[in-house]
Amino acid sequence: MDTYAELIECEDVLLFANAAITSTGQREFHGGAGEQRLSLDFLHRYVHGNYPGLYAATLALDINDHNAALIIATLLRERGAVDGRLIARRLARMSPPRVYRLFRQLQRDGVNNRRTRAIMRDWLLARPDLAFDAVKYRSAVKAAVRHAHLKPAGELGDFLFAPRRRTRFDTPVLEAWRRAHYDKKALYDLPYTVAEGFAARHGISRAVFLERIAPRLTRLERLRLTGAARGSGVETGADLAALPLVRAASYVLSLPVEERRRHVAALRAGAARVAGARAGTWGNVTAVLDDSFSSYGSPVKKRRPLAVALACHYLLEALAGRYTGLWLSGRAEAVTARPAGATPLGTRVLDALETRPDRLVIVSDGWDNAPPGLAAEVLRVWRRKLDPAGEVRIAHLNPVYDAERFDVRRLSPLVPTAGIRDAEDLPALVELARFAEGRTGLSELHAYLKERAWST
Amino acid sequence: MVDLTGLVTGPAQTWGTVRLVPLVRPEPIVDLRLHARVFGDELSMALLPDRTVYTAYVPHAFVASWTRDGTPAAAYGTQLGEPLRRVPIRTHRRMVRREAKNRLRILPLHLAMEGFLALHFGLPEIAWEDWTRAALAGGLSPRVEEAYSGAQVRGLDDALRIFEFHPGQCGLLLYVGDALAGAFVVPHPEDYRALHPTLIRDLFGELIHEYALHYPVRDFRAAIDDGLVASLADLRRQAVRQEEEWAGFHDSVMAAGLTAPNVQDVYRLGRFTLKRFLPAFDRRAENHIGELITDEEGRTAYLKTFRLSQAQVRRGYLLSELAAHGWSLVATAATLRTSSAELRTRIERAGFARLLR
């Protein structure tokens, strides 16, 4: 390890990465939304003030969109050299509503420098179909175009700012929007969210509307509407296996237990897709999965920690050669998991170590309370006394940001802890966790960030 | 001492100054259950699977539409069977509307507590209803003490919210700043789940309120001596010992304060007996007042205690002396070595002026 200052820098950056992966500024089980925002805001200021270069570089990591938007807003607001390409690449990965929300934020904050306008312009021009965006996110596109001082080509400008000027549009989606005002058939060519309003205006029954709009639904709309549409006798044909794992797990956990079992195959298929070529290469893996009451999350993040644990369960099952999943409650069937009971992590970690795994993955929010601190002691004695060489590779993945500590809660200083948001990032996180163990230094971390920045 | 046979102390969970000790019943009592009304309209929830008859109970001060015309009323004292003894509650319109949702509510603040105190001494109920109205309108005339609802005790709401139930949990001992604030036991885990949120509406004296502002209590920390560990089996042995120590930590250190010297039987239904108990009204010790339902062997099926504040202990002392002397001012004054006029003033100061003629 290099110097003391570098050690601190390395730690700070990892801490920030953990926060930026997990925190969404929403209420969590142990802390309110206000605390989360305050804590996160401080962290952003701190890291931006002290390590501006690394601050921007974290955009390349798998941090969540909320934090990516915060970072971009901060970078554009403050003076200083910023790699515009880094921002552009991140914006391209974010979902369009998020980006439009960010643009709105910039507008509200009065951030309108040349760099900001250029980034907005490039992003808008790179949209595959701006006319479609203009229909779906009409006011947001309008605001962005206005804020970036753009002059949209052709009839798009008219559509946004003076739709009545034209009696017809040449672009199909714009024309569909115009005709949908009086023609019931035209609205089925529009995106679902827009068509829904027109359907209500024309008094079209829900069943008929859902059936005919079904082909236009996006992936997530399909999933969200599955239950409601089934009530009207329409199958949306949501494909669970194609969705992000945690999203699929969240959906499955929202169903009654009997129905959940029908989706196990889809979850397994999703996990196999994510595992890809790495399937079965991780050797002997044991996971300790948290289904204590705190894995309920909060009313705004319902069962999120539990969904992460469930997604990790299926992914590890796919990655491992031989896999054992141990739930805190002791249940055998993962898909029936429900958030209830205390958190006896220590005992379960012991059970896990007894299976003699090559890797031990703990997915928990780290509130070890039965008894408090037993997991830390078990891990400490294991590392110090029974396995000093580190033959069993242990990683703790934590889906919850602890506002008070400005980090995810750790189990033990001897075991690396990483924040986790999407189960898909699990392999990368286990890799990132080695920086937290203190064996690799700042230069490697820099190199890693740089490599990530260019590979994505 | 309250007989807590059949209940096992679970490991405690702490949050700030609040320590919550779960009481777990390995074998829940199935033939004594919360009155179906408590669960709202879902009558099926309290029905036994084999449709055998069970005895119902209603916790003290529990508000629901007991009356035929649907107006809210509070159970007056814990009730076995149908809640016959109840107090009509006069609420303003907004509260009535919230009542319509059949949500769990416990009578708030001093009504519950003072009513409880009065109840123990068998005061005439007519006077009580009259007094309720006066207290609701203007509070107790000379407010000599403060009482706090659970929501006002700092950190208690969070502690109760994040508390992780134990499987089979049927009760809770609640400590604030490591002073026992109350004990709560029900016969069945389902009842406990239904009533756990109402704990926030309990009443606490100023002692508890102030303790909650102090430093966080020290939590148990597991510590394993790695000198004793040479294998994984050793490690497990040590971990099990830690768990035992942790569960035992509470039993040996803290559960001593809950004594019930003056127990009286109130009502008997089937194999269950409803009892009330009073403390010794000793100003130097913890004073808990409470109700319990026991089975034929004297084991506790239901228990609810309140810790009296110092002012309430004084009142209780006064009432107990009065009751002991058949509510005769002269006789009581003679025992307390004071004049009848002075005693009258003391009663008035204690907020019981309406009891005087």
Interface residues (C-beta under 8 A of the other chain):
Chain A: F29 H30 S292 F293 S294 A340 G341 A342 T343 G346 T347 L350 L353 E354 N369 A370 P371 P372 G373 L374 A376 E377 V378 R380 V381 W382 R384 K385 L386
Chain B: P11 Q13 T14 D158 I162 F163 E164 F165 H166 P167 D219 F220 R221 A222 A223 I224 D226 V229 A230 S231 L232 L235 R236 Q238 A239 Q242 E243 E245 W246
